């Protein structure tokens, strides 16, 4: 029996909001943001992050700016826009009821206990 990687599908559905939530706390450069999301198990590699950031920029949820670095070339930082903040707030309002509904439906398999 082959089991699909359900986690990958779940991460794909929420990774944009995890990026928005991370950038709400502070502006970050790509490598810094990717390390956080990798550590949290939300993305596999930095290569996964840049297409997400590009989509968020296109939607107007994230903006970028360059800042000089003491250690090498300037870095491109990403920050949340007002639209991004509004989108994150809308997600938060829907997330808990959604997660609660899924938990109630799926729940623990007690029939075989």
VENVENPE-V748632 format. One record per backbone hydrogen bond with DSSP energy under -0.5 kcal/mol. CO is the residue of the C=O (numbers start at 1). NH is the residue of the N-H. Records with the same first field share a line. If there is no record, write none. Layout:
CO = NH, NH
This chain:
2 = 4
4 = 6
5 = 9
6 = 10
7 = 11
8 = 12
9 = 13
10 = 14
11 = 14, 15
14 = 18
15 = 19
16 = 20
17 = 21
18 = 22
19 = 23
20 = 24
21 = 25
22 = 25, 26
23 = 80
28 = 78
29 = 33
30 = 34
31 = 35
32 = 36
33 = 37
34 = 38
35 = 39
36 = 40
37 = 42, 43
38 = 41
45 = 48, 49
46 = 49, 50
47 = 51
48 = 52
49 = 53
50 = 54
51 = 55
52 = 56
53 = 57
54 = 58
55 = 59
56 = 61, 62
57 = 60
61 = 81
63 = 79
65 = 77
67 = 75
70 = 72
72 = 69
75 = 67, 77
76 = 30
77 = 65
78 = 28
79 = 63
81 = 85
82 = 86
83 = 87
84 = 88
85 = 89
86 = 90
87 = 91
88 = 92
89 = 93
90 = 94
91 = 95
92 = 96
94 = 98
95 = 99
96 = 100
97 = 101
98 = 102
99 = 103
100 = 104
101 = 105
102 = 106, 107
103 = 107
108 = 110
110 = 113
